[in-house]
Amino acid sequence: MFRNTNPKIIFLLTALFPLLMAVAVRGEPDDDDSNVLIEAIADIVFGYLAGVCMKNGTCGPILAGICLVVAAITLIMWISDGCPMPNITGHHVRRAVTSYVGMRLAD
């Protein structure tokens, strides 16, 4: 899975990711934009891991299956809620962009 990836990067991601998540998940009552840097780093890491997984012959189909199930459940819930218009904010756009950057880093 990680044959073409630098082992130092894999070690860094696996060593620092639990610490990053511990800081990000501590939970604040008004955590709108308080952890922007941590969110961006976590999104890049998740995007990178998804990009590496998509290139793998075993992990790719599993990820695709999970994505299809989540998309189907989301579509069913959206339709059952009356098809409300999504409220896209800058926060959502930033998370999508940083995840995409992480996926492109895996190439």
C-alpha positions as MATLAB code, in Angstrom:
seq = 'MFRNTNPKIIFLLTALFPLLMAVAVRGEPDDDDSNVLIEAIADIVFGYLAGVCMKNGTCGPILAGICLVVAAITLIMWISDGCPMPNITGHHVRRAVTSYVGMRLAD';
ca = [
       0.000    0.000    0.000;
       2.761    2.441    0.886;
       5.474    1.140   -1.466;
       6.066    4.420   -3.295;
       5.674    6.605   -0.227;
       8.571    7.953    1.772;
       8.776    5.953    5.042;
       9.614    9.101    6.984;
       6.322   10.681    5.904;
       4.373    7.584    6.964;
       6.108    7.567   10.341;
       5.471   11.284   10.797;
       1.781   10.900    9.933;
       1.258    7.923   12.203;
       3.228    9.461   15.076;
       1.731   12.946   14.997;
      -1.817   12.122   13.957;
      -3.009   10.882   17.394;
      -1.562   14.001   19.015;
      -3.224   16.190   16.407;
      -6.571   14.500   16.955;
      -6.258   14.808   20.724;
      -5.944   18.566   20.360;
      -8.644   18.816   17.691;
     -11.246   16.737   19.528;
     -10.899   18.310   22.942;
     -14.215   20.041   22.317;
     -14.893   23.674   22.912;
     -18.369   25.144   23.211;
     -17.673   27.767   20.528;
     -15.259   25.947   18.233;
     -16.348   27.680   15.021;
     -12.935   28.861   13.838;
     -10.754   28.196   16.854;
      -8.847   25.244   15.392;
      -8.521   26.238   11.742;
      -4.904   25.127   11.431;
      -5.535   21.776   13.117;
      -8.616   21.193   10.940;
      -6.636   22.006    7.808;
      -3.798   19.657    8.764;
      -6.239   16.867    9.653;
      -8.096   17.332    6.345;
      -4.830   17.197    4.411;
      -3.807   14.027    6.267;
      -7.187   12.363    5.659;
      -7.078   13.427    2.017;
      -3.563   12.054    1.668;
      -4.537    8.728    3.226;
      -7.603    8.522    0.962;
      -5.425    9.277   -2.076;
      -2.945    6.555   -1.129;
      -5.826    4.149   -0.517;
      -7.396    4.919   -3.905;
      -4.158    3.945   -5.654;
      -4.018    0.583   -3.871;
      -5.627   -2.436   -5.534;
      -7.101   -3.798   -2.303;
      -8.005   -0.642   -0.415;
      -9.473    1.240   -3.412;
     -12.538   -0.978   -3.958;
     -13.232   -1.086   -0.207;
     -13.085    2.714   -0.035;
     -15.342    2.968   -3.099;
     -17.876    0.631   -1.482;
     -17.871    2.616    1.750;
     -18.306    5.859   -0.202;
     -21.254    4.424   -2.139;
     -22.973    3.274    1.058;
     -22.420    6.662    2.738;
     -23.639    8.507   -0.386;
     -26.773    6.335   -0.565;
     -27.576    6.870    3.123;
     -26.964   10.610    2.768;
     -29.231   10.789   -0.292;
     -32.003    8.868    1.472;
     -31.761   11.104    4.548;
     -31.746   14.252    2.387;
     -34.844   13.116    0.484;
     -36.643   12.097    3.689;
     -35.885   15.541    5.152;
     -37.715   17.222    2.273;
     -34.741   18.065    0.022;
     -33.638   21.255    1.813;
     -31.188   23.562    0.064;
     -27.690   23.077    1.471;
     -26.145   25.963    3.342;
     -22.594   25.989    1.968;
     -20.273   28.148    4.027;
     -16.627   29.082    3.747;
     -15.885   26.436    6.345;
     -17.249   23.698    4.067;
     -15.311   25.019    1.084;
     -12.074   25.210    3.083;
     -12.472   21.610    4.275;
     -13.151   20.382    0.731;
     -10.131   22.226   -0.659;
      -7.727   21.017    2.025;
      -8.941   17.424    1.598;
      -8.439   17.720   -2.159;
      -4.921   19.078   -1.629;
      -4.145   16.060    0.528;
      -5.427   13.717   -2.172;
      -3.255   15.421   -4.783;
      -0.203   15.046   -2.521;
      -0.616   11.271   -2.769;
       0.035   11.366   -6.528;
];
